[in-house]
Structure formats: structure tokens, C-alpha cells
Amino acid sequence: MKHSTFRAADDLVLTRMGYGAMQLAGPMAWGPPKDRDAAIAVLREVVALGLTHIDTSDYYGPHTVNNLIREALYPYPDELHIVTKVGARRDPDKSWPAALSRTELISAVHDNLEHLNLPVLDLVNLRMTGSATDIVEPFTVLAELQQEGLIRHLGLSNINAEQLEAARAIAPVRTVQNFYNVAVRNDDALVDLCARERIAFVPFFPLGGFQPLQSDVLRTVADELGHTPRQVALAWLLHRSPTTLLIPGTSSLAHLRENVDAATIDLPAEALAQLNTSATSPV
């Protein structure tokens, strides 16, 4: 399958349909996978299907998912880009506390390098976690690591427009990862800003936050088009903006292929109008 791509930088061409690896760990992204062989098979199928964008983090597991990626795919294909994130850690109670100090960020970058067995990370997203709002100090740390040659490109996660502006004054921002889907659309303005600035917008939880009525709308459109509700929700995101990239996660080969097929769906104007009525905030 020939995939649509987005050039985030001269050396960072990503398929608009990618893969999020978080679900390869155990429940709540903690511990080993239920079926290690199946997890390895999913990762290898991601590459076989031609996807060039895998999203991960060393705090998934922790360490579990990056170790699986290395086991399944190393040595990595030249066209594959493994995107990771820092800014949180995992505690024994499975919580996700912020880890935004200089020491924690440097350690996290080195942990990702070690467990993925890479000399340099293609792209690192700074995830702003909890009540943290000051992005300048942590993003400056990552920019310094970029200057040292440990990171090629930088992105942001869980941020607002003001934080994006502050970060861009320090170093180029290639991606923004935020909670956004056809039902939860508080970031409509940020999606449009990223499109204008040619920054990739990567929504997480593409099916999260739906209420029953919204699910009914999605199901109705899906039935009319002969696709699954999940496929239609993913297709809507790709239609929403030319710089939208998707990283739906799954530990199932069947669901992976279903997600990839969503990239081929052409939503007619009538379907788009129906789906837009399911938003909690207007375009």
C-alpha cells in the first residue's frame, strides 16, 4: 500500500498513518505484554505495511515497549522513524508523575537511546504532565541535548498555543501531540495553527471521550459507508487537517490492519457534516 506522507523536516518524512506502541505493554502500560510473540508480530507487521512512524516512550512498561521494538525491528529500516517522549516517569503504583527536571530529562533521553539501541533519537516529544506549565526550562534542556547530537528533532505533547509559541522561540517544533478527536475538539484552533505553520498535529485518544449520542452518530455514518466506527473516526482526523498524523495503538494484528485501511477512506461531504455534529466544540 502506498501511504500518504508528511515531511516534518528534510530528514523526517512520516506516513500520516503511524502506530502507537503503548498498548504493547501490560494493562495500564505496565509490565510485560500478555502475549510477547503477538506483540513482536504486530511491530513487524507495522514495518511490512509500510508505516514509517512508530510512537513510543521508555516509560511504557517502563522499558518494556522500547525493548520489544528493539527485539522486533533492530537493525531498523532506514525509512523508519521511532518517535519517543519524555516528561513523565512511572511509580510502583502505576501512576504517571511529572519528570521535568534537568536530571530527569537527561536520564530519560539516555534511557530511550539505550533501550532502543540508537545513537541518536529521531524526534523527542516533551510531554507536559500534571500541573506543570513552565515549558521554557524543560524544553531548553532538550534543545541542548539536540545541540549535543543526541536528538534530531523536537516536539511537544499536552500543551496549549502559548506553550507552543514559547517553545518555538527556543528551537523548531516539528510535532504537537494533544488529546483530540471527532468528539473532543477543544483544540480546533491549535489544529489550524499547526496546519498554517506546517507542524504535524498528532492526536492521541482518537476514540476517547465519546458520549452515547456521539457514538450513535459515528456508528450511523460508519454503517452508511460500510466501515467500522473506529475507521471512520480515524478517517475524519485525516480529513480534518493536512498536517494531521495518526498513531492509533493496538496489540492486535487484525486491528492494526483495520486502522491502516482507514487511511484509504474518502469521506463524502454529507458524512463530514454528520460527523461534525458530534463535536463538543465547533470548528
MOURHU-V266687 format. One record per residue. PHI is phi in whole degrees, 0 to 359 (NA if undefined). PSI is psi in whole degrees, 0 to 359 (* if undefined). OMEGA is omega in degrees with one decimal (* if undefined). Layout:
phi: <PHI | PHI>
psi: <PSI | PSI>
omega: <OMEGA | OMEGA>
//
This chain:
phi: <NA | 272 | 260 | 292 | 234 | 229 | 267 | 284 | 200 | 304 | 251 | 220 | 257 | 244 | 294 | 294 | 262 | 242 | 216 | 261 | 268 | 303 | 288 | 285 | 282 | 287 | 305 | 61 | 56 | 231 | 81 | 286 | 290 | 298 | 226 | 297 | 297 | 293 | 296 | 298 | 296 | 298 | 299 | 291 | 290 | 305 | 291 | 298 | 281 | 92 | 284 | 244 | 228 | 246 | 258 | 208 | 198 | 289 | 272 | 278 | 129 | 290 | 75 | 305 | 291 | 297 | 295 | 295 | 300 | 298 | 297 | 280 | 237 | 283 | 288 | 284 | 301 | 302 | 276 | 279 | 242 | 262 | 258 | 238 | 216 | 224 | 124 | 222 | 220 | 247 | 260 | 304 | 277 | 73 | 283 | 235 | 293 | 296 | 220 | 246 | 286 | 304 | 298 | 293 | 292 | 298 | 298 | 296 | 298 | 294 | 297 | 297 | 301 | 294 | 285 | 272 | 59 | 237 | 278 | 208 | 267 | 299 | 206 | 239 | 267 | 273 | 266 | 276 | 247 | 66 | 267 | 295 | 236 | 282 | 268 | 296 | 295 | 294 | 290 | 297 | 300 | 293 | 297 | 293 | 294 | 296 | 295 | 283 | 91 | 270 | 225 | 274 | 222 | 238 | 219 | 227 | 217 | 63 | 231 | 244 | 296 | 294 | 293 | 299 | 298 | 296 | 292 | 293 | 287 | 261 | 198 | 301 | 251 | 265 | 218 | 231 | 248 | 222 | 288 | 196 | 198 | 295 | 262 | 254 | 231 | 295 | 261 | 307 | 295 | 291 | 301 | 292 | 299 | 298 | 297 | 296 | 267 | 58 | 254 | 293 | 253 | 241 | 284 | 256 | 54 | 296 | 237 | 272 | 88 | 282 | 263 | 307 | 297 | 295 | 297 | 297 | 299 | 298 | 294 | 297 | 297 | 299 | 297 | 295 | 266 | 78 | 233 | 277 | 304 | 299 | 297 | 293 | 297 | 291 | 298 | 300 | 298 | 293 | 286 | 298 | 206 | 291 | 254 | 284 | 241 | 247 | 225 | 299 | 254 | 193 | 250 | 245 | 298 | 297 | 292 | 301 | 294 | 298 | 297 | 296 | 297 | 298 | 292 | 264 | 279 | 257 | 277 | 291 | 303 | 296 | 293 | 299 | 297 | 296 | 294 | 295 | 288 | 272 | 284 | 273 | 218 | 285 | 294>
psi: <132 | 121 | 145 | 141 | 164 | 130 | 98 | 334 | 169 | 325 | 22 | 81 | 117 | 139 | 139 | 333 | 115 | 204 | 130 | 124 | 1 | 322 | 356 | 341 | 182 | 188 | 140 | 30 | 40 | 130 | 185 | 161 | 156 | 322 | 99 | 318 | 322 | 322 | 317 | 318 | 320 | 313 | 319 | 328 | 327 | 313 | 318 | 328 | 354 | 12 | 139 | 12 | 107 | 127 | 132 | 182 | 149 | 345 | 6 | 108 | 299 | 159 | 335 | 310 | 317 | 323 | 322 | 317 | 315 | 315 | 320 | 326 | 348 | 135 | 138 | 142 | 146 | 325 | 352 | 133 | 119 | 114 | 128 | 178 | 153 | 168 | 354 | 169 | 172 | 131 | 161 | 335 | 10 | 14 | 171 | 64 | 155 | 147 | 74 | 7 | 162 | 312 | 317 | 320 | 317 | 316 | 318 | 318 | 316 | 324 | 317 | 317 | 315 | 310 | 334 | 349 | 54 | 146 | 338 | 144 | 131 | 314 | 132 | 124 | 131 | 114 | 121 | 114 | 145 | 224 | 6 | 132 | 335 | 106 | 344 | 310 | 309 | 324 | 328 | 322 | 315 | 323 | 323 | 320 | 328 | 317 | 331 | 351 | 13 | 342 | 136 | 314 | 157 | 148 | 180 | 156 | 140 | 51 | 172 | 179 | 324 | 320 | 323 | 315 | 317 | 320 | 320 | 340 | 346 | 315 | 157 | 140 | 122 | 332 | 152 | 126 | 116 | 162 | 117 | 138 | 187 | 338 | 322 | 102 | 39 | 339 | 25 | 315 | 323 | 322 | 316 | 322 | 315 | 321 | 316 | 323 | 4 | 43 | 133 | 132 | 121 | 97 | 134 | 165 | 60 | 345 | 16 | 147 | 12 | 141 | 162 | 317 | 318 | 321 | 324 | 318 | 314 | 317 | 321 | 313 | 317 | 317 | 320 | 326 | 350 | 31 | 173 | 156 | 321 | 317 | 319 | 321 | 320 | 318 | 321 | 318 | 319 | 327 | 334 | 321 | 143 | 347 | 11 | 130 | 144 | 144 | 54 | 141 | 152 | 155 | 13 | 132 | 319 | 316 | 324 | 312 | 323 | 317 | 316 | 322 | 335 | 334 | 346 | 358 | 128 | 109 | 121 | 163 | 322 | 320 | 319 | 319 | 319 | 316 | 325 | 337 | 347 | 2 | 146 | 348 | 140 | 161 | *>
omega: <176.5 | -174.4 | 170.5 | -176.5 | 174.5 | 179.7 | 179.2 | 175.2 | -176.8 | -178.6 | -178.1 | 177.5 | -174.4 | 170.9 | -177.7 | 170.2 | 177.9 | -176.0 | 174.7 | -168.7 | -173.0 | -174.7 | 177.7 | 173.4 | 178.4 | -179.6 | -177.4 | 179.6 | -176.7 | 174.5 | -175.2 | 177.7 | 176.3 | -178.7 | -176.1 | -179.6 | 178.8 | 178.5 | 177.2 | -179.4 | 178.9 | -179.6 | 179.8 | 176.9 | 175.4 | 179.5 | -179.3 | 179.8 | 175.7 | 177.4 | -177.0 | -174.3 | 173.8 | 178.8 | -176.9 | 169.9 | 178.4 | 176.2 | 168.7 | 179.8 | -11.3 | 177.8 | -172.5 | -172.1 | 178.6 | 177.0 | 176.9 | 179.3 | 179.2 | -179.0 | -174.7 | -164.7 | -179.1 | -0.3 | -171.2 | 173.8 | -177.3 | -174.4 | -177.5 | 177.3 | 178.2 | -177.0 | -178.6 | -179.0 | 177.7 | 179.7 | 176.7 | 172.7 | 177.1 | 175.2 | -177.5 | 177.6 | 177.7 | 176.7 | -175.7 | -179.1 | 178.4 | 176.6 | -169.2 | 177.3 | 179.1 | -178.2 | -178.6 | -178.9 | 178.5 | 178.7 | -178.8 | 178.4 | 179.4 | 176.6 | 177.8 | 178.0 | -176.9 | -173.2 | 174.3 | -178.2 | 179.9 | 175.6 | -179.7 | 179.2 | -178.0 | -177.5 | 177.6 | 175.3 | 172.6 | 179.2 | 176.4 | -169.1 | 176.1 | -175.6 | -178.3 | -179.7 | -178.0 | -177.0 | -172.4 | -175.8 | -179.8 | -179.5 | 176.0 | 177.1 | 179.9 | 177.0 | 177.0 | 176.5 | 174.3 | 178.6 | 177.5 | 177.9 | 179.2 | -179.2 | 177.0 | -174.3 | -176.1 | 174.9 | -176.9 | 177.8 | 176.2 | -173.5 | 174.9 | -175.2 | 179.9 | 177.5 | 176.5 | 179.7 | -179.7 | -179.9 | -178.4 | 175.1 | -179.3 | -178.0 | 178.0 | 176.9 | -175.8 | -176.6 | 170.8 | 177.2 | 178.7 | 175.7 | -176.2 | 173.3 | -174.4 | 179.5 | -176.2 | -167.2 | 177.6 | -177.3 | 178.9 | -177.9 | 179.0 | 175.4 | -179.7 | 176.7 | 178.5 | 178.4 | 179.9 | -176.1 | 179.9 | 174.1 | 178.8 | 174.1 | -172.6 | -176.4 | 171.0 | -171.5 | -177.2 | 176.3 | -177.2 | 172.0 | -179.0 | 170.3 | -176.4 | -178.4 | 179.1 | 177.4 | 178.3 | 177.8 | -179.9 | -179.3 | 179.7 | 179.1 | -179.3 | 179.2 | -179.6 | -176.0 | 179.7 | 177.6 | 176.9 | 176.2 | 179.2 | -180.0 | -178.9 | 178.3 | 177.7 | 179.4 | 178.2 | 179.3 | 178.3 | 177.0 | -171.9 | -176.8 | 180.0 | 179.3 | 176.2 | 172.7 | -176.7 | 177.0 | 179.4 | -178.3 | 176.2 | 172.2 | -176.3 | 175.6 | -178.8 | 179.3 | 176.6 | -179.2 | 177.0 | 178.8 | -178.8 | 178.3 | -179.8 | -179.1 | -179.2 | -174.6 | 175.4 | -177.7 | 177.0 | -176.5 | -179.1 | 179.3 | 178.2 | 179.6 | 177.9 | -177.8 | -178.9 | 178.5 | -178.4 | -176.9 | 172.7 | 173.1 | -173.8 | 174.0 | *>
//
